[in-house]
Amino acid sequence: MSQQSSIEPKPGMTMESNIGFVLKVAIASGVLSAAIKYLGPYLSIPPTSAIAGICVVLPTLVLLAVFARRLYFQRHTPNQSE
């Protein structure tokens, strides 16, 4: 029995497209970081522990909602291959 390697790329995925994606994420991260650093002081958000907690927990909750929605539609969409 031969096992298929789990390292093989998905069809259509090339090293160039992966590098492009990584560069896009790095640039977006840098822009967001600069915006927070330089534009953040202009926002009138009080420095409270509740605000800090919201900033820490909110990204996790957003991703939870996105993945839950994807899972819901993945399970409740009829299989097209049948």
WOLINUR-V370012 format. One record per helix or strand of 2 or more residues. SS is the DSSP state (2 for helix, 1 for strand). FROM is the first residue (numbers start at 1). LEN is the number of residues. If there is no record, write none. Layout:
BEGIN
SS FROM LEN
SS FROM LEN
END
This chain:
BEGIN
2 15 28
2 49 27
END
